[in-house]
Amino acid sequence: MRKRFKEQPTFDCPTPAQVSLNLECRDEIVPILRGLQHIYSDFQVRNSILALVGKDVNRNSSKKLGRKGLDYWEITVLGAVRLG
């Protein structure tokens, strides 16, 4: 039931590529978010990374069964921010 990411954008939320970042800020999260923006905007890189995340998440279970949970993109973002 998990999906790679939400294909249908919503009107009230911009895509990650449209979010403006303060590149002058010295906070540690800005380079991580900029890297995630790059991954989101590159179709081939995003699909390969999300396929690897999906393979890891669904190692012992079927991706077609079960209830809806976090999308693979959300898992990737939370993991990158946590490790960064």
N, CA, C and O atoms as a MOPAC input file, in Angstrom:
PM7 MOZYME 1SCF
protein

 N      0.79700 1    -1.19100 1     0.00000 1
 C      0.00000 1     0.00000 1     0.00000 1
 C      0.84600 1     1.26300 1     0.00000 1
 O      0.33900 1     2.34700 1    -0.28700 1
 N      2.11000 1     1.13500 1     0.31400 1
 C      2.95300 1     2.32800 1     0.32200 1
 C      3.23600 1     2.76300 1    -1.10200 1
 O      3.31200 1     1.94200 1    -2.01600 1
 N      3.38800 1     4.05400 1    -1.27400 1
 C      3.68700 1     4.62500 1    -2.57500 1
 C      5.03600 1     5.31400 1    -2.51200 1
 O      5.55800 1     5.58800 1    -1.43100 1
 N      5.59300 1     5.59100 1    -3.67400 1
 C      6.87500 1     6.29600 1    -3.70700 1
 C      6.71600 1     7.70900 1    -3.16800 1
 O      7.43800 1     8.11700 1    -2.25800 1
 N      5.77900 1     8.44800 1    -3.72500 1
 C      5.42700 1     9.76800 1    -3.23100 1
 C      4.08700 1    10.13100 1    -3.83800 1
 O      3.60800 1     9.45200 1    -4.74700 1
 N      3.48500 1    11.18800 1    -3.34600 1
 C      2.17200 1    11.58700 1    -3.82800 1
 C      2.32100 1    12.21000 1    -5.21200 1
 O      2.92300 1    13.27100 1    -5.37400 1
 N      1.76300 1    11.52900 1    -6.19300 1
 C      1.86900 1    11.99400 1    -7.57800 1
 C      1.05600 1    13.26700 1    -7.81400 1
 O      1.46900 1    14.13800 1    -8.57900 1
 N     -0.09000 1    13.37100 1    -7.16100 1
 C     -0.97900 1    14.50800 1    -7.35700 1
 C     -0.61800 1    15.63000 1    -6.39000 1
 O     -0.79800 1    15.47500 1    -5.18200 1
 N     -0.11200 1    16.75800 1    -6.89000 1
 C      0.21400 1    17.86100 1    -5.98100 1
 C     -1.06100 1    18.53800 1    -5.47100 1
 O     -2.10100 1    18.51200 1    -6.12900 1
 N     -0.95700 1    19.13200 1    -4.30600 1
 C     -2.08600 1    19.86700 1    -3.74300 1
 C     -1.86800 1    21.35700 1    -3.94700 1
 O     -0.73700 1    21.81600 1    -4.11300 1
 N     -2.95900 1    22.10100 1    -3.93500 1
 C     -2.87300 1    23.54000 1    -4.17200 1
 C     -2.26600 1    24.29200 1    -2.99100 1
 O     -1.64800 1    25.34100 1    -3.17400 1
 N     -2.43800 1    23.76600 1    -1.78900 1
 C     -1.99000 1    24.50000 1    -0.60700 1
 C     -0.54700 1    24.20900 1    -0.21900 1
 O     -0.04000 1    24.80100 1     0.73400 1
 N      0.12200 1    23.31800 1    -0.92800 1
 C      1.48300 1    22.93600 1    -0.55700 1
 C      2.38800 1    22.95700 1    -1.79300 1
 O      2.11500 1    22.24700 1    -2.76100 1
 N      3.44600 1    23.74700 1    -1.77900 1
 C      4.34900 1    23.76300 1    -2.93600 1
 C      5.18900 1    22.48100 1    -2.99100 1
 O      5.35900 1    21.79700 1    -1.98200 1
 N      5.70300 1    22.17100 1    -4.16500 1
 C      6.59200 1    21.01900 1    -4.29400 1
 C      7.92700 1    21.34700 1    -3.62600 1
 O      8.25600 1    22.52100 1    -3.45800 1
 N      8.69500 1    20.33900 1    -3.24500 1
 C      9.99300 1    20.61900 1    -2.60800 1
 C     10.92300 1    21.46200 1    -3.47200 1
 O     11.73000 1    22.22400 1    -2.93900 1
 N     10.82900 1    21.34300 1    -4.78300 1
 C     11.70100 1    22.13100 1    -5.65400 1
 C     11.33600 1    23.61400 1    -5.63700 1
 O     12.17600 1    24.45700 1    -5.95300 1
 N     10.09200 1    23.94500 1    -5.27200 1
 C      9.63500 1    25.33400 1    -5.26200 1
 C      9.91400 1    26.05800 1    -3.94900 1
 O      9.75200 1    27.27600 1    -3.87600 1
 N     10.32400 1    25.34400 1    -2.92700 1
 C     10.57100 1    25.96700 1    -1.62400 1
 C     11.87800 1    26.74300 1    -1.68700 1
 O     12.91000 1    26.20700 1    -2.09300 1
 N     11.82800 1    27.99500 1    -1.28700 1
 C     13.04500 1    28.80900 1    -1.29700 1
 C     13.78800 1    28.62300 1     0.02500 1
 O     13.19300 1    28.64500 1     1.10300 1
 N     15.08300 1    28.44100 1    -0.08700 1
 C     15.93300 1    28.25200 1     1.08400 1
 C     16.84100 1    29.46100 1     1.25000 1
 O     17.26200 1    30.06800 1     0.26500 1
 N     17.13800 1    29.80500 1     2.47800 1
 C     18.07100 1    30.88700 1     2.76600 1
 C     19.47900 1    30.30600 1     2.71000 1
 O     19.95100 1    29.71600 1     3.68200 1
 N     20.14400 1    30.47200 1     1.57600 1
 C     21.47400 1    29.90500 1     1.39200 1
 C     22.55800 1    30.66300 1     2.14900 1
 O     23.68800 1    30.18700 1     2.26000 1
 N     22.22000 1    31.83700 1     2.67000 1
 C     23.16900 1    32.61200 1     3.46300 1
 C     23.19600 1    32.15300 1     4.92200 1
 O     24.09400 1    32.52100 1     5.68000 1
 N     22.21600 1    31.35700 1     5.30300 1
 C     22.12600 1    30.88500 1     6.67800 1
 C     23.21400 1    29.84700 1     6.94800 1
 O     23.55100 1    29.05700 1     6.06600 1
 N     23.75700 1    29.84400 1     8.14300 1
 C     24.82400 1    28.91000 1     8.48300 1
 C     24.29600 1    27.67300 1     9.21200 1
 O     25.07900 1    26.88000 1     9.73600 1
 N     22.98900 1    27.50900 1     9.24600 1
 C     22.39500 1    26.36200 1     9.91300 1
 C     22.75800 1    25.08200 1     9.16200 1
 O     22.93800 1    25.10600 1     7.94500 1
 N     22.86400 1    23.97600 1     9.87800 1
 C     23.30400 1    22.71400 1     9.29300 1
 C     22.24300 1    22.05400 1     8.43000 1
 O     22.57000 1    21.18500 1     7.62300 1
 N     20.98400 1    22.43800 1     8.57500 1
 C     19.90300 1    21.77800 1     7.86100 1
 C     19.77900 1    22.26000 1     6.41500 1
 O     19.23400 1    21.54100 1     5.57700 1
 N     20.26900 1    23.45100 1     6.10900 1
 C     20.10300 1    24.02200 1     4.77300 1
 C     20.77900 1    23.16800 1     3.69600 1
 O     20.14000 1    22.91000 1     2.67600 1
 N     22.03300 1    22.71000 1     3.85500 1
 C     22.61400 1    21.85400 1     2.81800 1
 C     21.88200 1    20.51400 1     2.65600 1
 O     21.81600 1    19.96500 1     1.55600 1
 N     21.33700 1    20.00100 1     3.75200 1
 C     20.58500 1    18.74800 1     3.67900 1
 C     19.31400 1    18.96100 1     2.86700 1
 O     18.98400 1    18.15200 1     2.00000 1
 N     18.60100 1    20.05200 1     3.14700 1
 C     17.38000 1    20.34600 1     2.40900 1
 C     17.66400 1    20.65000 1     0.94400 1
 O     16.87200 1    20.30200 1     0.06900 1
 N     18.78700 1    21.29500 1     0.67900 1
 C     19.15300 1    21.57500 1    -0.72000 1
 C     19.45600 1    20.27200 1    -1.46400 1
 O     19.10200 1    20.13200 1    -2.63500 1
 N     20.10200 1    19.33000 1    -0.79700 1
 C     20.35100 1    18.02600 1    -1.40200 1
 C     19.06200 1    17.27400 1    -1.67000 1
 O     18.93300 1    16.61500 1    -2.70100 1
 N     18.10200 1    17.36300 1    -0.75000 1
 C     16.80800 1    16.72600 1    -0.96400 1
 C     16.05000 1    17.38000 1    -2.12000 1
 O     15.34500 1    16.69800 1    -2.86300 1
 N     16.19000 1    18.68300 1    -2.27100 1
 C     15.58200 1    19.35800 1    -3.41300 1
 C     16.17000 1    18.84800 1    -4.71900 1
 O     15.44400 1    18.63700 1    -5.69100 1
 N     17.47500 1    18.65300 1    -4.74200 1
 C     18.12700 1    18.14500 1    -5.95500 1
 C     17.65000 1    16.73400 1    -6.27600 1
 O     17.37400 1    16.41800 1    -7.43300 1
 N     17.55400 1    15.89300 1    -5.26300 1
 C     17.07500 1    14.52400 1    -5.47400 1
 C     15.64600 1    14.54200 1    -5.99100 1
 O     15.31400 1    13.77900 1    -6.89800 1
 N     14.79600 1    15.39300 1    -5.43700 1
 C     13.40500 1    15.45000 1    -5.86100 1
 C     13.27700 1    15.91900 1    -7.30700 1
 O     12.41300 1    15.43200 1    -8.03600 1
 N     14.11400 1    16.84600 1    -7.72900 1
 C     13.98800 1    17.40800 1    -9.07200 1
 C     14.56300 1    16.49800 1   -10.15600 1
 O     14.17500 1    16.62000 1   -11.31700 1
 N     15.47000 1    15.59600 1    -9.81100 1
 C     16.05700 1    14.67100 1   -10.78800 1
 C     15.26100 1    13.35800 1   -10.76800 1
 O     15.32900 1    12.59400 1    -9.80500 1
 N     14.51200 1    13.11200 1   -11.84100 1
 C     13.57400 1    11.99800 1   -11.90200 1
 C     14.25900 1    10.63900 1   -11.74500 1
 O     13.78100 1     9.79700 1   -10.98500 1
 N     15.35700 1    10.41400 1   -12.44300 1
 C     16.02500 1     9.10500 1   -12.39600 1
 C     16.64900 1     8.83300 1   -11.03500 1
 O     16.54300 1     7.72300 1   -10.51400 1
 N     17.28900 1     9.82300 1   -10.46600 1
 C     17.90700 1     9.65900 1    -9.14600 1
 C     16.83800 1     9.40100 1    -8.09300 1
 O     16.98700 1     8.52100 1    -7.24600 1
 N     15.75000 1    10.18500 1    -8.15400 1
 C     14.66900 1    10.02400 1    -7.18200 1
 C     14.06600 1     8.62700 1    -7.25600 1
 O     13.84300 1     7.99700 1    -6.22100 1
 N     13.79900 1     8.13300 1    -8.46400 1
 C     13.20100 1     6.80300 1    -8.59900 1
 C     14.13600 1     5.70300 1    -8.12300 1
 O     13.68600 1     4.73400 1    -7.51200 1
 N     15.42400 1     5.83700 1    -8.39300 1
 C     16.35700 1     4.79700 1    -7.94200 1
 C     16.49200 1     4.79300 1    -6.42200 1
 O     16.54800 1     3.72500 1    -5.81100 1
 N     16.54500 1     5.97200 1    -5.80600 1
 C     16.64200 1     6.04100 1    -4.34300 1
 C     15.36800 1     5.52300 1    -3.69000 1
 O     15.43100 1     4.77100 1    -2.71800 1
 N     14.21400 1     5.91800 1    -4.21800 1
 C     12.95300 1     5.46800 1    -3.63300 1
 C     12.73000 1     3.97800 1    -3.84500 1
 O     12.07600 1     3.33800 1    -3.02200 1
 N     13.25700 1     3.40900 1    -4.92600 1
 C     13.17600 1     1.95800 1    -5.11800 1
 C     14.01300 1     1.23700 1    -4.06400 1
 O     13.59600 1     0.20300 1    -3.54400 1
 N     15.17400 1     1.76800 1    -3.74900 1
 C     16.01200 1     1.17000 1    -2.70300 1
 C     15.35600 1     1.28500 1    -1.32800 1
 O     15.41100 1     0.34800 1    -0.53200 1
 N     14.73900 1     2.42800 1    -1.05000 1
 C     14.03800 1     2.59000 1     0.22100 1
 C     12.86300 1     1.61900 1     0.30100 1
 O     12.62000 1     1.01400 1     1.34500 1
 N     12.13900 1     1.47600 1    -0.80000 1
 C     11.01700 1     0.54400 1    -0.82000 1
 C     11.44800 1    -0.89300 1    -0.62900 1
 O     10.76400 1    -1.66500 1     0.04200 1
 N     12.58200 1    -1.25900 1    -1.21500 1
 C     13.09800 1    -2.61600 1    -1.03300 1
 C     13.49600 1    -2.85500 1     0.41900 1
 O     13.30300 1    -3.95200 1     0.94400 1
 N     14.04400 1    -1.84600 1     1.06400 1
 C     14.45000 1    -1.98600 1     2.45800 1
 C     13.24400 1    -2.01400 1     3.39600 1
 O     13.21400 1    -2.80500 1     4.33900 1
 N     12.26100 1    -1.16700 1     3.15000 1
 C     11.08800 1    -1.09800 1     4.02000 1
 C     10.24400 1    -2.36500 1     3.90300 1
 O      9.75400 1    -2.88500 1     4.90500 1
 N     10.07800 1    -2.85800 1     2.68400 1
 C      9.23600 1    -4.03200 1     2.44300 1
 C     10.05100 1    -5.31000 1     2.33000 1
 O      9.72000 1    -6.19400 1     1.53900 1
 N     11.08700 1    -5.41000 1     3.09700 1
 C     11.95900 1    -6.58000 1     3.02100 1
 C     11.20100 1    -7.87200 1     3.33600 1
 O     11.32800 1    -8.85400 1     2.60500 1
 N     10.42200 1    -7.88000 1     4.40400 1
 C      9.72800 1    -9.09100 1     4.83600 1
 C      8.22000 1    -9.01700 1     4.63500 1
 O      7.49700 1    -9.88300 1     5.12900 1
 N      7.73400 1    -8.02500 1     3.93800 1
 C      6.29600 1    -7.88600 1     3.74800 1
 C      5.99200 1    -7.50500 1     2.30600 1
 O      6.88400 1    -7.12600 1     1.54700 1
 N      4.73600 1    -7.61100 1     1.94700 1
 C      4.30200 1    -7.26000 1     0.60600 1
 C      3.93900 1    -5.78300 1     0.55900 1
 O      3.31400 1    -5.26200 1     1.48300 1
 N      4.32800 1    -5.11200 1    -0.51400 1
 C      3.99400 1    -3.69500 1    -0.62500 1
 C      2.55200 1    -3.48700 1    -1.06400 1
 O      2.03400 1    -2.37400 1    -0.98100 1
 N      1.89900 1    -4.54700 1    -1.52900 1
 C      0.51500 1    -4.43500 1    -1.98600 1
 C     -0.48900 1    -4.62900 1    -0.85900 1
 O     -1.64900 1    -4.24600 1    -1.01000 1
 N     -0.08900 1    -5.20300 1     0.25000 1
 C     -0.99600 1    -5.47600 1     1.35100 1
 C     -0.72200 1    -4.51200 1     2.50000 1
 O      0.35000 1    -3.91300 1     2.58800 1
 N     -1.70500 1    -4.37700 1     3.37200 1
 C     -1.51400 1    -3.56100 1     4.56500 1
 C     -2.17400 1    -2.21800 1     4.45300 1
 O     -2.81400 1    -1.90200 1     3.45000 1
 N     -2.01500 1    -1.43100 1     5.49000 1
 C     -2.64600 1    -0.12500 1     5.50900 1
 C     -1.67600 1     0.93700 1     5.02300 1
 O     -0.47200 1     0.70800 1     4.91000 1
 N     -2.22500 1     2.08500 1     4.74300 1
 C     -1.40500 1     3.18400 1     4.25300 1
 C     -0.50600 1     3.69200 1     5.36700 1
 O     -0.91300 1     3.76500 1     6.52600 1
 N      0.68300 1     4.03200 1     5.01200 1
 C      1.63100 1     4.57100 1     5.98000 1
 C      2.37500 1     5.73300 1     5.36600 1
 O      1.85400 1     6.42800 1     4.49300 1
 N      3.56600 1     5.93600 1     5.81300 1
 C      4.39700 1     6.98100 1     5.23100 1
 C      4.79800 1     6.58800 1     3.82400 1
 O      5.06100 1     5.41800 1     3.54600 1
 N      4.84200 1     7.56900 1     2.94100 1
 C      5.35700 1     7.32600 1     1.59900 1
 C      6.86700 1     7.16900 1     1.67100 1
 O      7.49800 1     7.56800 1     2.65000 1
 N      7.44100 1     6.58100 1     0.61900 1
 C      8.89400 1     6.38900 1     0.59900 1
 C      9.62900 1     7.72700 1     0.60300 1
 O     10.71400 1     7.84000 1     1.17400 1
 N      9.04200 1     8.73500 1    -0.03000 1
 C      9.68700 1    10.05000 1    -0.02700 1
 C      9.72400 1    10.62300 1     1.38700 1
 O     10.73600 1    11.19500 1     1.79400 1
 N      8.64300 1    10.47800 1     2.13200 1
 C      8.60700 1    10.97900 1     3.50200 1
 C      9.60500 1    10.23800 1     4.38300 1
 O     10.24000 1    10.84600 1     5.24500 1
 N      9.74800 1     8.93800 1     4.17800 1
 C     10.73700 1     8.16100 1     4.92700 1
 C     12.14100 1     8.64800 1     4.59600 1
 O     12.98700 1     8.76300 1     5.48300 1
 N     12.38800 1     8.93500 1     3.32000 1
 C     13.71300 1     9.41500 1     2.90400 1
 C     14.03200 1    10.76900 1     3.53700 1
 O     15.14400 1    10.98600 1     4.01900 1
 N     13.06000 1    11.67300 1     3.53300 1
 C     13.28600 1    13.01400 1     4.10400 1
 C     13.54000 1    12.91000 1     5.60700 1
 O     14.48500 1    13.50900 1     6.12000 1
 N     12.71300 1    12.16300 1     6.30300 1
 C     12.89700 1    12.04200 1     7.75000 1
 C     14.23000 1    11.36800 1     8.10000 1
 O     14.89200 1    11.75600 1     9.06300 1
 N     14.61600 1    10.36500 1     7.31800 1
 C     15.90400 1     9.70200 1     7.56600 1
 C     17.08300 1    10.62500 1     7.29200 1
 O     18.06000 1    10.62300 1     8.04100 1
 N     17.00000 1    11.41800 1     6.22000 1
 C     18.10100 1    12.33400 1     5.89600 1
 C     18.24800 1    13.41800 1     6.95100 1
 O     19.36300 1    13.76400 1     7.34100 1
 N     17.12800 1    13.95200 1     7.41300 1
 C     17.18800 1    15.01100 1     8.42700 1
 C     17.68200 1    14.43800 1     9.74700 1
 O     18.44000 1    15.09300 1    10.46300 1
 N     17.26200 1    13.23200 1    10.07100 1
 C     17.70100 1    12.62000 1    11.33400 1
 C     19.19900 1    12.34700 1    11.32600 1
 O     19.88700 1    12.61800 1    12.30900 1
 N     19.70600 1    11.80900 1    10.21600 1
 C     21.12400 1    11.46900 1    10.14100 1
 C     22.00000 1    12.68700 1     9.90000 1
 O     23.18700 1    12.67200 1    10.22400 1
 N     21.42200 1    13.74500 1     9.33000 1
 C     22.19300 1    14.94100 1     9.01900 1
 C     22.41100 1    15.76900 1    10.23100 1
 O     23.04600 1    16.82100 1    10.15400 1

